[in-house]
Amino acid sequence: MTETAPAQPAPESHPDLPRARMAARVVGLIIPVGLVIVGVIVSLVWLPRLPNPVAVHWSGAGVADGFGSPALSLIMFPITGLIVAGLYFVTRVQDLQNRARPGGDIWGPINRLTPAIVLGAAVLIFSLNMVTTAIQLDLPDARQLEPNLAVTIVPAVAGLAAAVLGYFAQPRLRVSATVEADTGEPLELAPAERVAWVGTIGVSRAYLWIMGASLVVLVACLILVASIRPAEPAGISIVGASLLVVVVLTVTCMRFNVRIDERGLEARSFVGWPVMRVPADQVVTVEVGDIHPFGEFGGWGWRLSVDGKIGIVMRTGEGIRVTRRTGRPLVVTIDDAESAATALATAAQQARAGSVAPDGQTGTERANGSRGEVTE
């Protein structure tokens, strides 16, 4: 008979994690959906008291400059509110994926921030619906409306206040995955020998889908805003700038070339920028372990986390974590992370020992790396 090895127990959840998940659900889903329902009920009650047509668009100065059927608000605001509330499931799906991976649960500031942003957007939409409808009650003609800055100021202030309150109303909790990290062990080299490692970081399918969808949405928004008459220069500028930022980030983060040698670590985008460098003499520790871009950084790409880490994180999986003497820690997802960590630890040891010549001349170079695309 063969003996079956006993199953390893799953990592225990943090005792406050259920409360944090419930708070995120209330802030990012239940309240936003509740606001949609309340908005529909109030709009139906007010519908007989509205002029026909009603004002459906205002300029930044609070001047009504677009008119349509009263039923338009009954369709537009609920659909927009439900789409915003659906963004809560972005963090929910990622949370479920993290729980299924080795190391168990991950929870951090991004899990509080996303529901808070959803709540802020939901309150802004609800306030805009209520304010723009209330000022038109019992008017014989919506064209009689006087300019009113309340239609822009009140929703913006209410949305911002709701986002801030929603963030701080949730428990301040940080749970890291219990995945073991191995420290890179330096190689024993002769004084004239040097170590080098070369690799490539490519994008994951998840990154391509998200950035592609973002580009499609922004292009559609730009076309929509540009077609509005009278023209809205501020709206066109905002959407156009957002589109440009997404295009730049998408292109520059498509591939990073990583080189580790006696000078330290360099990760350079294939277009030449951005570039991240860690001099060998600044390296304190190099660890190998699993990296969770969404849980740690709130997404994929070239990122800065709320706790100060810099990341080039293109997918979930193995990578290296570099602690520096001065400056922010660096996190890089890459294949063959163990060899990369060994090479960087070796370069750091040589730099500390003063064995690297100031002019950067090298002796026999020992390659200990790989080339290849990182994909999911």
VOPAGU-2260 file (C-alpha; in pm, 1 decimal, decimal comma):
REM VOPAGU-2260
SITE   aa  ch    i         X         Y         Z
SITE  MET   A    0       0,0       0,0       0,0
SITE  THR   A    1     115,4     349,6     -77,2
SITE  GLU   A    2      80,8     612,2     184,2
SITE  THR   A    3     -71,8     942,7      83,7
SITE  ALA   A    4      98,8    1247,4     224,2
SITE  PRO   A    5    -131,3    1451,6     443,5
SITE  ALA   A    6    -265,0    1768,8     282,9
SITE  GLN   A    7     -92,1    2084,7     389,4
SITE  PRO   A    8    -322,5    2314,7     582,3
SITE  ALA   A    9    -418,6    2637,6     407,4
SITE  PRO   A   10    -265,6    2953,3     550,4
SITE  GLU   A   11    -486,4    3102,1     817,6
SITE  SER   A   12    -671,1    3419,9     724,2
SITE  HIS   A   13    -613,9    3738,0     918,0
SITE  PRO   A   14    -891,7    3771,1    1178,9
SITE  ASP   A   15    -981,9    4121,4    1052,6
SITE  LEU   A   16    -992,2    4024,2     686,7
SITE  PRO   A   17   -1365,4    3928,7     676,2
SITE  ARG   A   18   -1452,3    4267,3     826,6
SITE  ALA   A   19   -1233,0    4445,0     571,4
SITE  ARG   A   20   -1397,0    4254,9     285,0
SITE  MET   A   21   -1744,4    4337,4     414,6
SITE  ALA   A   22   -1654,5    4706,2     451,1
SITE  ALA   A   23   -1521,0    4712,6      94,7
SITE  ARG   A   24   -1841,0    4547,6     -28,3
SITE  VAL   A   25   -2059,8    4800,6     152,0
SITE  VAL   A   26   -1855,8    5099,2      34,7
SITE  GLY   A   27   -1792,7    4985,0    -322,0
SITE  LEU   A   28   -2108,9    4791,7    -411,1
SITE  ILE   A   29   -2403,3    4809,4    -171,8
SITE  ILE   A   30   -2411,7    5187,4    -124,7
SITE  PRO   A   31   -2353,7    5266,1    -496,6
SITE  VAL   A   32   -2629,1    5025,1    -604,3
SITE  GLY   A   33   -2854,0    5170,3    -332,8
SITE  LEU   A   34   -2793,1    5519,6    -472,2
SITE  VAL   A   35   -2897,5    5400,1    -818,5
SITE  ILE   A   36   -3224,4    5260,4    -678,7
SITE  VAL   A   37   -3297,0    5577,1    -478,4
SITE  GLY   A   38   -3217,5    5792,0    -782,8
SITE  VAL   A   39   -3460,2    5597,6   -1002,8
SITE  ILE   A   40   -3739,9    5622,7    -742,1
SITE  VAL   A   41   -3692,2    5997,6    -690,9
SITE  SER   A   42   -3672,1    6060,0   -1067,0
SITE  LEU   A   43   -3997,7    5870,9   -1123,0
SITE  VAL   A   44   -4170,6    6072,5    -850,0
SITE  TRP   A   45   -4043,4    6400,4    -996,7
SITE  LEU   A   46   -4109,1    6308,7   -1360,8
SITE  PRO   A   47   -4460,5    6468,3   -1385,0
SITE  ARG   A   48   -4320,8    6799,4   -1253,9
SITE  LEU   A   49   -4048,1    6833,5   -1517,6
SITE  PRO   A   50   -4069,1    7040,9   -1835,6
SITE  ASN   A   51   -4041,1    6877,3   -2174,5
SITE  PRO   A   52   -3771,6    6900,7   -2300,0
SITE  VAL   A   53   -3542,6    6916,8   -1995,4
SITE  ALA   A   54   -3186,9    7043,1   -1973,8
SITE  VAL   A   55   -2953,3    6744,3   -2003,9
SITE  HIS   A   56   -2616,8    6914,5   -2044,4
SITE  TRP   A   57   -2445,3    7207,3   -1871,5
SITE  SER   A   58   -2126,2    7394,9   -1950,7
SITE  GLY   A   59   -1850,4    7434,6   -1692,4
SITE  ALA   A   60   -2004,4    7771,4   -1598,4
SITE  GLY   A   61   -2335,5    7606,9   -1506,9
SITE  VAL   A   62   -2522,2    7718,0   -1819,7
SITE  ALA   A   63   -2777,1    7474,6   -1964,5
SITE  ASP   A   64   -2677,7    7421,2   -2329,8
SITE  GLY   A   65   -2829,6    7084,1   -2418,9
SITE  PHE   A   66   -3191,7    6966,4   -2402,3
SITE  GLY   A   67   -3370,7    6634,7   -2442,3
SITE  SER   A   68   -3652,4    6409,4   -2328,1
SITE  PRO   A   69   -3718,4    6376,9   -1951,4
SITE  ALA   A   70   -3691,4    6000,1   -1996,3
SITE  LEU   A   71   -3325,1    6038,9   -2093,1
SITE  SER   A   72   -3217,2    6093,1   -1732,6
SITE  LEU   A   73   -3413,3    5784,9   -1625,9
SITE  ILE   A   74   -3194,3    5577,8   -1858,3
SITE  MET   A   75   -2859,3    5758,8   -1853,9
SITE  PHE   A   76   -2799,7    5802,6   -1479,4
SITE  PRO   A   77   -2898,5    5446,0   -1367,8
SITE  ILE   A   78   -2689,9    5281,6   -1641,8
SITE  THR   A   79   -2387,7    5498,1   -1560,7
SITE  GLY   A   80   -2432,2    5430,6   -1188,0
SITE  LEU   A   81   -2449,3    5053,7   -1239,0
SITE  ILE   A   82   -2138,1    5057,8   -1460,9
SITE  VAL   A   83   -1950,2    5246,7   -1188,3
SITE  ALA   A   84   -2072,2    5003,9    -920,0
SITE  GLY   A   85   -1955,8    4714,0   -1137,5
SITE  LEU   A   86   -1596,4    4837,6   -1104,3
SITE  TYR   A   87   -1603,8    4694,9    -750,9
SITE  PHE   A   88   -1576,8    4348,4    -902,6
SITE  VAL   A   89   -1230,3    4430,9   -1041,8
SITE  THR   A   90   -1090,0    4405,5    -689,5
SITE  ARG   A   91   -1323,0    4118,6    -603,3
SITE  VAL   A   92   -1201,5    3902,5    -892,4
SITE  GLN   A   93    -839,4    3979,5    -807,8
SITE  ASP   A   94    -905,0    3896,7    -442,6
SITE  LEU   A   95   -1048,0    3557,1    -539,0
SITE  GLN   A   96    -749,1    3485,9    -763,0
SITE  ASN   A   97    -506,6    3575,9    -484,3
SITE  ARG   A   98    -684,1    3342,7    -241,1
SITE  ALA   A   99    -648,7    3054,7    -487,3
SITE  ARG   A  100    -272,5    3102,6    -524,1
SITE  PRO   A  101      -3,6    2969,5    -291,3
SITE  GLY   A  102      47,2    3200,5       0,6
SITE  GLY   A  103    -320,5    3274,2      55,7
SITE  ASP   A  104    -480,5    3612,0     104,1
SITE  ILE   A  105    -342,7    3950,5       4,6
SITE  TRP   A  106    -499,0    4275,7     119,9
SITE  GLY   A  107    -363,6    4627,1     107,3
SITE  PRO   A  108    -438,9    4994,6      43,7
SITE  ILE   A  109    -553,3    4930,8    -314,6
SITE  ASN   A  110    -834,6    4711,3    -177,8
SITE  ARG   A  111    -954,6    5013,9      19,0
SITE  LEU   A  112    -887,1    5268,8    -252,8
SITE  THR   A  113   -1085,5    5106,4    -535,1
SITE  PRO   A  114   -1418,0    5081,4    -341,8
SITE  ALA   A  115   -1365,8    5438,8    -219,3
SITE  ILE   A  116   -1320,6    5563,3    -576,8
SITE  VAL   A  117   -1632,0    5370,6    -682,2
SITE  LEU   A  118   -1829,1    5528,9    -398,8
SITE  GLY   A  119   -1704,2    5877,4    -487,1
SITE  ALA   A  120   -1802,7    5833,9    -852,2
SITE  ALA   A  121   -2144,2    5692,2    -754,5
SITE  VAL   A  122   -2215,4    5986,9    -521,3
SITE  LEU   A  123   -2105,2    6232,0    -791,7
SITE  ILE   A  124   -2346,6    6075,0   -1043,6
SITE  PHE   A  125   -2630,1    6062,2    -788,4
SITE  SER   A  126   -2574,7    6424,8    -681,8
SITE  LEU   A  127   -2560,4    6540,9   -1042,7
SITE  ASN   A  128   -2891,2    6365,6   -1111,7
SITE  MET   A  129   -3059,2    6511,8    -804,2
SITE  VAL   A  130   -2929,3    6869,1    -843,7
SITE  THR   A  131   -2997,4    6900,9   -1217,0
SITE  THR   A  132   -3345,4    6753,9   -1176,0
SITE  ALA   A  133   -3440,3    6955,3    -866,0
SITE  ILE   A  134   -3363,4    7295,0   -1021,6
SITE  GLN   A  135   -3601,3    7218,0   -1311,3
SITE  LEU   A  136   -3905,9    7118,0   -1104,6
SITE  ASP   A  137   -4227,7    7299,9   -1204,4
SITE  LEU   A  138   -4051,2    7506,7   -1473,9
SITE  PRO   A  139   -4269,4    7570,9   -1780,6
SITE  ASP   A  140   -3960,1    7574,8   -2004,0
SITE  ALA   A  141   -3610,2    7450,3   -1920,8
SITE  ARG   A  142   -3464,3    7727,4   -2138,0
SITE  GLN   A  143   -3560,2    7969,5   -1858,6
SITE  LEU   A  144   -3290,0    7825,1   -1632,5
SITE  GLU   A  145   -3042,2    8077,0   -1500,7
SITE  PRO   A  146   -2669,7    7986,8   -1489,5
SITE  ASN   A  147   -2612,5    7783,3   -1175,3
SITE  LEU   A  148   -2265,7    7672,8   -1061,8
SITE  ALA   A  149   -2427,2    7429,6    -816,8
SITE  VAL   A  150   -2463,1    7176,0   -1098,6
SITE  THR   A  151   -2083,9    7142,1   -1116,7
SITE  ILE   A  152   -1963,8    7232,4    -766,7
SITE  VAL   A  153   -2208,3    7031,9    -551,0
SITE  PRO   A  154   -2159,1    6692,1    -727,6
SITE  ALA   A  155   -1779,3    6737,1    -738,2
SITE  VAL   A  156   -1753,1    6825,5    -367,7
SITE  ALA   A  157   -1997,3    6550,3    -266,2
SITE  GLY   A  158   -1810,9    6289,2    -473,2
SITE  LEU   A  159   -1470,6    6386,7    -333,9
SITE  ALA   A  160   -1598,7    6388,4      24,3
SITE  ALA   A  161   -1764,4    6047,8     -22,0
SITE  ALA   A  162   -1442,7    5897,0    -163,4
SITE  VAL   A  163   -1236,5    6023,8     131,2
SITE  LEU   A  164   -1493,0    5905,2     387,4
SITE  GLY   A  165   -1526,1    5570,6     209,0
SITE  TYR   A  166   -1151,3    5514,8     224,5
SITE  PHE   A  167   -1112,5    5594,0     594,2
SITE  ALA   A  168   -1433,5    5412,1     689,8
SITE  GLN   A  169   -1268,5    5081,3     593,9
SITE  PRO   A  170   -1029,2    4900,3     826,7
SITE  ARG   A  171    -664,9    4989,2     779,3
SITE  LEU   A  172    -537,1    4640,2     711,4
SITE  ARG   A  173    -238,8    4496,8     528,4
SITE  VAL   A  174    -211,0    4121,8     467,3
SITE  SER   A  175      83,4    3985,4     270,0
SITE  ALA   A  176     100,8    3647,5     102,9
SITE  THR   A  177     281,9    3390,9     314,3
SITE  VAL   A  178     511,4    3280,5      32,0
SITE  GLU   A  179     866,5    3194,8     126,3
SITE  ALA   A  180    1130,9    3419,9     -23,3
SITE  ASP   A  181    1482,2    3293,9     -92,9
SITE  THR   A  182    1778,5    3526,0     -55,8
SITE  GLY   A  183    2013,2    3537,4    -351,9
SITE  GLU   A  184    2343,8    3370,6    -260,3
SITE  PRO   A  185    2655,2    3521,5    -422,9
SITE  LEU   A  186    2887,3    3309,1    -633,3
SITE  GLU   A  187    3248,0    3252,7    -532,3
SITE  LEU   A  188    3448,4    3414,8    -812,7
SITE  ALA   A  189    3815,6    3470,1    -873,1
SITE  PRO   A  190    3930,4    3834,4    -844,3
SITE  ALA   A  191    3948,2    3876,1   -1223,3
SITE  GLU   A  192    3607,1    3718,2   -1289,8
SITE  ARG   A  193    3282,7    3907,3   -1328,9
SITE  VAL   A  194    2919,2    3798,9   -1337,6
SITE  ALA   A  195    2654,2    3899,6   -1590,2
SITE  TRP   A  196    2287,1    3819,0   -1642,1
SITE  VAL   A  197    2060,7    3932,6   -1925,5
SITE  GLY   A  198    1683,6    3893,4   -1948,6
SITE  THR   A  199    1370,0    4040,9   -2100,3
SITE  ILE   A  200    1041,8    4136,3   -1934,9
SITE  GLY   A  201     741,4    4112,2   -2168,3
SITE  VAL   A  202     378,8    4196,4   -2102,6
SITE  SER   A  203     112,5    3951,6   -1990,7
SITE  ARG   A  204    -218,4    3895,2   -2167,3
SITE  ALA   A  205    -399,9    4058,3   -1875,2
SITE  TYR   A  206    -195,9    4377,2   -1926,1
SITE  LEU   A  207    -272,2    4380,9   -2299,1
SITE  TRP   A  208    -645,5    4329,8   -2240,6
SITE  ILE   A  209    -667,6    4605,0   -1977,8
SITE  MET   A  210    -461,1    4861,5   -2167,7
SITE  GLY   A  211    -636,4    4775,4   -2494,8
SITE  ALA   A  212    -978,5    4817,1   -2334,5
SITE  SER   A  213    -868,1    5147,1   -2179,0
SITE  LEU   A  214    -755,7    5276,2   -2519,3
SITE  VAL   A  215   -1085,7    5176,6   -2683,6
SITE  VAL   A  216   -1290,3    5346,8   -2409,6
SITE  LEU   A  217   -1081,1    5665,0   -2421,2
SITE  VAL   A  218   -1094,7    5687,0   -2801,4
SITE  ALA   A  219   -1474,5    5644,4   -2786,3
SITE  CYS   A  220   -1495,3    5914,7   -2516,0
SITE  LEU   A  221   -1278,2    6149,6   -2721,7
SITE  ILE   A  222   -1500,8    6103,9   -3027,8
SITE  LEU   A  223   -1811,4    6159,3   -2813,8
SITE  VAL   A  224   -1675,2    6471,7   -2643,0
SITE  ALA   A  225   -1548,4    6613,9   -2973,3
SITE  SER   A  226   -1892,5    6568,7   -3132,2
SITE  ILE   A  227   -2072,5    6772,7   -2862,9
SITE  ARG   A  228   -2198,7    7111,7   -2981,6
SITE  PRO   A  229   -2117,4    7367,6   -2861,1
SITE  ALA   A  230   -1764,2    7234,5   -2830,0
SITE  GLU   A  231   -1617,1    7164,0   -2484,7
SITE  PRO   A  232   -1242,8    7249,5   -2507,5
SITE  ALA   A  233   -1182,5    7151,9   -2143,4
SITE  GLY   A  234   -1344,0    6810,3   -2189,4
SITE  ILE   A  235   -1153,9    6746,1   -2512,9
SITE  SER   A  236    -825,7    6844,8   -2344,4
SITE  ILE   A  237    -883,8    6618,0   -2042,2
SITE  VAL   A  238    -982,9    6312,1   -2246,2
SITE  GLY   A  239    -707,7    6377,9   -2502,0
SITE  ALA   A  240    -441,7    6406,8   -2230,2
SITE  SER   A  241    -568,4    6085,3   -2065,7
SITE  LEU   A  242    -550,1    5905,3   -2400,1
SITE  LEU   A  243    -194,8    6028,3   -2456,4
SITE  VAL   A  244     -84,3    5910,1   -2110,3
SITE  VAL   A  245    -233,2    5562,5   -2166,3
SITE  VAL   A  246     -69,7    5535,7   -2510,5
SITE  VAL   A  247     272,0    5633,4   -2370,2
SITE  LEU   A  248     242,9    5391,1   -2077,5
SITE  THR   A  249     125,1    5108,7   -2303,8
SITE  VAL   A  250     408,1    5152,5   -2553,7
SITE  THR   A  251     693,4    5214,6   -2307,9
SITE  CYS   A  252     599,8    4917,6   -2088,9
SITE  MET   A  253     562,8    4663,6   -2369,8
SITE  ARG   A  254     911,2    4526,0   -2305,0
SITE  PHE   A  255    1198,2    4592,7   -2064,4
SITE  ASN   A  256    1553,5    4471,0   -2120,8
SITE  VAL   A  257    1724,8    4378,9   -1793,9
SITE  ARG   A  258    2100,4    4354,0   -1748,9
SITE  ILE   A  259    2288,5    4267,3   -1430,5
SITE  ASP   A  260    2666,5    4301,1   -1423,9
SITE  GLU   A  261    2944,0    4438,8   -1204,7
SITE  ARG   A  262    2779,6    4784,8   -1215,3
SITE  GLY   A  263    2449,7    4659,0   -1073,3
SITE  LEU   A  264    2100,8    4621,0   -1221,3
SITE  GLU   A  265    1954,8    4813,4   -1513,3
SITE  ALA   A  266    1599,2    4769,4   -1646,1
SITE  ARG   A  267    1544,0    4975,6   -1961,8
SITE  SER   A  268    1232,2    5003,6   -2176,6
SITE  PHE   A  269    1290,1    4895,0   -2535,0
SITE  VAL   A  270    1220,0    5255,1   -2644,8
SITE  GLY   A  271    1492,8    5385,1   -2411,6
SITE  TRP   A  272    1271,4    5527,9   -2135,2
SITE  PRO   A  273    1193,3    5466,7   -1852,1
SITE  VAL   A  274    1517,7    5332,7   -1708,7
SITE  MET   A  275    1562,3    5192,1   -1357,9
SITE  ARG   A  276    1913,9    5146,7   -1219,4
SITE  VAL   A  277    2039,8    5004,7    -891,9
SITE  PRO   A  278    2418,7    5041,6    -847,3
SITE  ALA   A  279    2583,8    4729,5    -711,6
SITE  ASP   A  280    2721,4    4909,2    -407,0
SITE  GLN   A  281    2365,9    5019,0    -314,1
SITE  VAL   A  282    2226,5    4664,1    -295,8
SITE  VAL   A  283    2155,3    4543,3      57,5
SITE  THR   A  284    1950,4    4229,1      -6,9
SITE  VAL   A  285    1809,1    4046,7    -309,2
SITE  GLU   A  286    1515,0    3812,4    -254,9
SITE  VAL   A  287    1335,7    3573,9    -488,6
SITE  GLY   A  288     965,0    3512,0    -442,6
SITE  ASP   A  289     615,9    3541,9    -585,6
SITE  ILE   A  290     499,3    3890,9    -674,4
SITE  HIS   A  291     134,9    3997,9    -690,0
SITE  PRO   A  292     110,1    4317,6    -897,5
SITE  PHE   A  293    -250,6    4404,1    -817,8
SITE  GLY   A  294    -231,9    4332,3    -447,1
SITE  GLU   A  295     100,5    4515,1    -402,6
SITE  PHE   A  296      86,3    4786,6    -668,1
SITE  GLY   A  297    -275,7    4812,7    -778,8
SITE  GLY   A  298    -203,6    4695,8   -1132,8
SITE  TRP   A  299      55,2    4601,4   -1392,1
SITE  GLY   A  300     334,0    4800,2   -1555,9
SITE  TRP   A  301     581,1    5054,0   -1420,5
SITE  ARG   A  302     431,0    5127,9   -1080,6
SITE  LEU   A  303     479,1    5303,6    -748,3
SITE  SER   A  304     307,7    5140,5    -450,3
SITE  VAL   A  305     148,5    5331,7    -165,0
SITE  ASP   A  306     417,0    5199,0      71,0
SITE  GLY   A  307     699,5    5337,0    -143,5
SITE  LYS   A  308     813,0    5041,2    -356,7
SITE  ILE   A  309     894,6    5087,6    -725,3
SITE  GLY   A  310     781,3    4800,7    -944,5
SITE  ILE   A  311     827,6    4679,7   -1300,4
SITE  VAL   A  312     556,7    4420,3   -1265,6
SITE  MET   A  313     408,0    4280,5   -1584,6
SITE  ARG   A  314     248,1    3962,2   -1450,8
SITE  THR   A  315     193,1    3758,7   -1135,8
SITE  GLY   A  316     466,4    3511,2   -1052,4
SITE  GLU   A  317     835,0    3487,3    -972,4
SITE  GLY   A  318    1055,9    3790,4    -950,6
SITE  ILE   A  319    1318,0    3965,1    -741,8
SITE  ARG   A  320    1290,8    4220,7    -461,1
SITE  VAL   A  321    1590,2    4448,7    -420,1
SITE  THR   A  322    1648,0    4647,6    -101,2
SITE  ARG   A  323    1881,0    4946,5    -138,1
SITE  ARG   A  324    2093,1    5139,9     108,8
SITE  THR   A  325    1930,4    5461,1      -6,9
SITE  GLY   A  326    1623,4    5492,6    -224,0
SITE  ARG   A  327    1305,6    5294,8    -265,5
SITE  PRO   A  328    1295,7    4912,7    -283,3
SITE  LEU   A  329    1267,1    4776,8    -637,6
SITE  VAL   A  330    1044,5    4485,4    -740,1
SITE  VAL   A  331    1083,8    4320,5   -1082,4
SITE  THR   A  332     888,6    4026,3   -1223,5
SITE  ILE   A  333    1113,1    3816,0   -1444,2
SITE  ASP   A  334    1180,5    3459,4   -1547,3
SITE  ASP   A  335    1478,3    3275,0   -1399,6
SITE  ALA   A  336    1461,7    3504,2   -1097,9
SITE  GLU   A  337    1692,2    3281,3    -894,5
SITE  SER   A  338    1980,4    3326,4   -1140,5
SITE  ALA   A  339    1914,9    3700,6   -1157,6
SITE  ALA   A  340    1922,1    3727,4    -778,4
SITE  THR   A  341    2245,5    3527,1    -761,2
SITE  ALA   A  342    2408,5    3752,1   -1021,9
SITE  LEU   A  343    2303,8    4072,9    -844,8
SITE  ALA   A  344    2408,6    3939,7    -503,5
SITE  THR   A  345    2748,4    3850,8    -651,6
SITE  ALA   A  346    2790,0    4196,0    -805,5
SITE  ALA   A  347    2693,7    4355,0    -472,9
SITE  GLN   A  348    2944,9    4141,0    -283,8
SITE  GLN   A  349    3221,1    4234,0    -528,1
SITE  ALA   A  350    3131,5    4603,8    -502,3
SITE  ARG   A  351    3144,0    4588,7    -123,4
SITE  ALA   A  352    3480,0    4414,6    -141,7
SITE  GLY   A  353    3608,9    4684,4    -377,3
SITE  SER   A  354    3695,1    4435,9    -649,5
SITE  VAL   A  355    3528,0    4627,2    -930,5
SITE  ALA   A  356    3763,1    4865,5   -1105,4
SITE  PRO   A  357    3648,5    5228,4   -1111,2
SITE  ASP   A  358    3682,9    5249,0   -1491,0
SITE  GLY   A  359    3438,6    4957,7   -1528,4
SITE  GLN   A  360    3691,6    4731,2   -1705,8
SITE  THR   A  361    3606,5    4365,6   -1662,2
SITE  GLY   A  362    3799,2    4045,5   -1675,2
SITE  THR   A  363    3654,0    3710,8   -1767,2
SITE  GLU   A  364    3275,7    3750,7   -1769,6
SITE  ARG   A  365    3073,0    3463,5   -1635,7
SITE  ALA   A  366    2726,2    3454,4   -1793,2
SITE  ASN   A  367    2459,3    3316,2   -1568,1
SITE  GLY   A  368    2130,1    3422,3   -1718,7
SITE  SER   A  369    1862,4    3369,3   -1977,1
SITE  ARG   A  370    1685,2    3540,1   -2260,9
SITE  GLY   A  371    1317,1    3511,8   -2330,2
SITE  GLU   A  372     978,8    3679,7   -2318,8
SITE  VAL   A  373     777,2    3679,6   -1996,7
SITE  THR   A  374     417,2    3597,8   -2077,8
SITE  GLU   A  375     114,9    3454,6   -1908,7
